[in-house]
Amino acid sequence: MAKPFLEAGQKQTAFFKIGLTGFDIQKDADRTPVNVAIVLDRSGSMSGQKLEHAKQAAIQAVDRLSNEDIVSVITYNHTVNVLIPATKISDKNKINQQIRSIQSGGNTALFAGISKGAAEVRKFLDKDRVNRVILLSDGKANSGPSSPKALGDLGASLIKEGISVTTLGLGEDYNEDLMNQLARRSDGNHTFIESPTQLVKIFNAEFGDILSVVAQEVAIEVECADGIRPIRVLNREAEISGNNIVTHLNQLYSLQEKYLLVEVEVPSTAAERTREIANVSVSYANMLTRTTDELASSLSVRFTESPEIVQKNTNQAVMVSCVLQKATDANKLATNLRDQGKVEEAKKVLLNNGRYLESNAARWESKALGDYAIEQRLDLENLDDDFKYNLRRKQMRASQFRNEKQQSY
């Protein structure tokens, strides 16, 4: 509970957090084998250092894989080429030589590239593997389906098969809304890469996640107690039916927490009474034991007439998470207002959001909230100039995505 004690004698809303942390992988042999398709944009805009750094990053990623892993490499411009069909890692030198041979030129058939990457993953699709497509692009999709909705729908269909898509946007010309939707709706990751020199680092981080998956097919069910009304799940898709909430997570990584935040309405209750809030059950595919495991827990609150007791017992970490999600919503609002040409309204939202974050950063002694407050100022400073905003908008969307993933490292 954000507040294990609530004030007595009044109807109110309350928040609680459900957090799941992946267990430690003791040795490399225990990790889940992967089935990954690397999809590289080789259109004309990727020429020079962009493509060279991309090839270097892909080669280092392949070098981290073992003989039990499966990899495919797809390149695309206005057409799609399966450079390396899905295969077990048996000859890394041959794979890396083929990656080094990639040349740039042409337009950007992004939808077709992703579709072909997914087709390669399907050849060895296995619930006991991590099935992932990694897309790198520096440009707008200008050949084939190109809207955020079309790519988002593709992502939603892939996650139903157990395939997630990570999108890596390079430079200032790609469509961040398209890349964001594709990753979000397939439960992958999305990262904005400002400079090609960051590619190796970003690929390493992504493969660090892929190679540390400990649980998949995570299902979370919340049954609110009698009299407790669920209102919403903050920034995560969930089905609310009556007093029940159901949501799913694709994967959990070793020693990383994923969480969700639930807001409920609590009826007026007398002081010195305890009220049950909810029962929570979780099931997941344990990738180490190859079993389906279950967890269960319950939540309750105590009522008091003392505001001091409420404040003293408030859970700092849960409050920080709630503030971060609310501030992310405000930042999204500012982005949408600026897109509509309502610059002054967007400025006002960002200014107030920065103050909100600063006050809560001090109250809860949170560096994360303080850092996000600084981002609001940078966002504010880049609203007027269209060129600066184009680049800053990508950072805003990437930060929004990262926060809404609700993942702690």
N, C-alpha and C positions, 0 to 999 in steps of 0.2 A: 504494500500500500504506500502511496505517496504520503498519506497521513494515517498512521496506525490508530491515532486518536482523532475523533471528530467532535465538534461542538454539539452538545445536546440540545434538543428542543427546536430544531429547524430542519426543513428539507434542504438538501444540498447535493452538489455533484462532487464526485471523488474520482481519483485516478489510481489505477494500479498497473504495475509492469510485470510482464511475464518474460523472463530471460532464460535463454538456453545457451550453455557454453560447451563447446566441443571438448571431448576428453583428449588427453595428451597421446600423441603417437610416439611410442617408445623407440622404434627403430624404423628405418626406411622400408624394410620388408613388410611392415604392417600397413603401409599406406595403400589406398585404393588405386588400382590401375586406371589410367585415363584413356579416353577416346576423344581426341581433340583434332579439330580442323582449323588450320590457320589460313585465314582468307585475307589476302593482301591486295590492296588497290595498286595497280601499276599504270594508271592513266597518266596522261602527259604531265599533269601537275605534280606528280610524284618524282619527277626526274631529279637527278643530282643527289644531294645529301639526304633528302627525305628517304629515297628508296635504298640508299646504301645503309643508312642507320636501321631501316626496317628489316633489311636482309640480315644485318648483324644481330639484331634482336631475335629474329626468328631462329637463327642458327644457335644462339646461346640457349634459347628455350628448348630446342631439340636435344641439345647436349645434356639437359637435366633429366631427360626421359630415360626409362629403362627398357629392357627387352620385353617386358609384359605390357608396355604401353603401345597405343596405336596412334598414329599421326597421319594426317593428310595435309597437303598444301595446295591451295587454290589461288590463282591470280585472276584478276579481272580488269578489263577496261570497258570497251563497248561490247566485248565478248568475254566469255569465261573459259578458263583453261585449268584443267586438273593437272597441276604440275606433278604432284605426288599422290597417287591414289591411296586410300586408306590402307595402311600396312603396319605390321608390328615393327618396332625399332630393331632392325638387325644389322643395318649398315649405315651408321650415322654419317660417315664421310660421303657416301653417295648422295644421301638426302641433302647434305649441306652444299655439295657441289651444284646440285640442281637449283637450290635456293639462290646461290651466287649468280646463276645464269639469268635471272629475271631481268627483263628490260622494260622500260616505260614507254607509254604512248597510247593515245586514244581517249575516249570518254569514260563515264563512270556508270557501269551497270551494277549498282550496289545490290539491288533486290536479287538479281540473278546470281551474284557471287555468294550471297548468304544461302540461297536455295541450294546451290551446288555444294556448299560446305556441309549443309545439313544432310544432303544425300550421301555424302561420303561417311558422315558419322553414322547414318542409318545402317550402313553395311555391317557394322559391328556393334549396333545398339544393344546395350546390356545394362540392366538395372544394377549390376554389381560393378559397373564402371562409372566414372565421372564423364558424362557426355557433354561436350562443350564446343561451341564455335567461337573463335576469336576473330573479330573483324577490325581491320585497320583501314581507315580512309581519310583523305585530306580534302575531299571535295563533295559537292552536292550530287545526289543521284540524278543524272541527266539522260539516262537510257533505261527504259523500262519503268515499272511502278516507282514513284518517287515521293509520295506523301507520308508524313508521320503516321497517319492512320493505317496505310497499307503496310508499312513496315512493322508497326505495332501489332497489327493483326497477325502478321507472319510470326512474330515473336510469341504471341499468345498461343498459336497453333503448335509451335515447336515445344513449348514447355509441357504441353499435354502429352508429348511423346517422351518427355524426360530429357530434352535437349535445351540447354540455356545458351544465351548469346551474350558475349562480352563485346562492347563496342569501344574502340579507341579512336577518338577524333583528333586529328593532327592539324595544327595551324588555324587560320582564321576563316577558311572558306567552306568548311563542311556544315551540314545542317544539324545543329545540336538537338533540335526537337525530334528529328527523325531518329538519330542515334540514341537519344534518351528513351524514346518510346520502345524501340526495339529491345534494348537491354532491360528496361523496367518490366515489360510484359512477359519476358522470358526468364525473369529472375536472374539475369546476369549482372555484370558490372559495367559501369560507364566511366571513362576518364577523358578529360580534356588534356591534350599534350601540346603545350605551346611551342616547344622547340624539338626538332628531330633528335637532338642529343639526349633527350629524356626517354627515348624509346626503349633502350635496353633496360633501364631501371623499371619502367612501367611493365614491360613484358615479364621481368623477373618477379615483380609483385603479383601479377596475375597468375603466373605459374606457381608461385608460392601458395596462393589460395587453392588452385586446382589440385595440387599435389598434397593438400592437407585435409581433404574432405573426409570426415569421420561419420557423417549421418546424411541420409537422403530421405525423401518422401516424408517430411515432417508434417504431421497433422496435429493441430492444436484445437481443442474444444473447451469452451468456457460455458459453464452452466451457472447463471446468476441465481442467487437464492431468492426465495419468495419475498416480494416487496422491493427487490432491487431491479431497476430498469436499465438495461444497456443503452447507451446513447450513441457511441461511435468508437471505432478503433482509429487512432491517429495515424494518418498517412500510410496505411497499409490496407490492401483489399481484404475484406472479410465479409462473410455472410451472417447477418443478424436476423434471427427468426424467433420472435417471442423473447424468452429469457436466455436463449442460446446463441453463442457466437462460434463460428467455425472459420479457421484460416489455415493456410498451408505455407510452408517454407520449402524451398527446393533442396537446400543443402546447409550443413553446418561445418565450419572449419575448426581444426584443432586449436584449442586454447583461445578461440574467438567467440564472443557472445553476439547472438542475434536476439532482438527483443521486440515486443509489441506493447503498446500503451492503450489501455482501455478506459474510457470515461463512462461512469454509471451514475444514476440518480439514486440517492439514498433517502428514505423517508425520515421524518422527524422521529427521534428516539430519545427516551429518557436517559438522564445521567446515570453513570455506574452500570450501564448495561452493555453487553457484548452482542454484536449482530454479525451473523455470517454474511459475507459478501458474494463469494463465488467458489465453486469447485473447478479445478483445471485438470484436464487430462491431456497427455501428449503421447503420441506413438511415432516411431521413426525406424527406418531401416539402419541397423548398426552395421557399418561397412567393414568393421574388423571381424565381428563374430558371424556375420551373414544371418543375423536373426532380426526379428521385429521386436523392439523393446518398447516398454510403456513406462510412463511416469505419471504421478498424480500429486496434487497439492491442493490446499484450500486457503482461503483468505477470510479474515474477519477483522472487525474494528471495535474499538472500545469508545464509549461516549463519555464526555466530561463537560463540566461547566467552566473549565479553566482554559482560556485561550493560550495561556503560558504552557500548559501541558501539551496542547496541540502543536504549538510551535516547537517546543523542545524535542518532541519525538518525530518531527517531520523527517522523512527520508531524503537526504540531500541528493543522492544519485538519481532517484526517481524524479525529483523536481527538476533537476538539470535536464534530464531527457525530455520532460514535458515542455519546458521552456524552449528547448532547441527545436522541437517539432512545431510549436506555435510560431516561433520566429521564422522557420522555414516557410510556413504558409504565408506569412507576411511578405517575405522576399519574393515568393512566386507571384503574389498580388502586384508587387511593384514592377516585376518583369512584364506582366500582362498589361499594366497601365502604360508603361513606356512603349510597348509594342503598338498600343492604340494611339500613340502620340500625346498622351496625357502626362507630359514630362513633370509638371509641377506637382501633380497628384502623386506620381511615383516618388518624387523627392520627399514629400511629406511622409509617405509610408516608410521609406528607408530611414529617415531621420528619427521617427518615433520608434522604429524597430531597433535601431542602434541604441537608443536610450534604454529601451526595455531590456536589451541584452546586457548592457553595461551595469544596470542596477541589479539584475539577477546574478551576473558574474560576481559582483561584490558580495551580494547576500549569501550566495551558495559557494563562494570561493572556488569558482570554476574557470579554469584556463580556457576550456573549450568554448564557453559562452563569450569570454573576452575576445578570443580569436575571431569568433563569428561577428562580434560587434565591429571589429576592425574591418572585416569584409564589407559590412554595410556602408562604412564610410567610403571605401574604394568604389563600391557600386555607385554611390551617390555622386562621386567625383567624375564618373564616366558616363553620365546620363545624357549630357547635352550634345556632345559630338557623336555623329552617327558612326564614324569609323571606330572611335574608341569604344563605343557601346557595343558594336558588333563583336569585338574581341572580348569585352568584359561580360557580355551576355553568355558566352560559352562557359566562362568561369562560374557565373551565377547558376546556370543550369547544372553544371557538374557538382557544385556544392549542394544544391537542392537534392540532387540524386543521391549523393553520398549520405546526407542527413536522413533522407527518407528510407534508405536501406536499413536504418536502425541496427547498425552493426558496430560493436566496440572491438578494438584491437588490443 
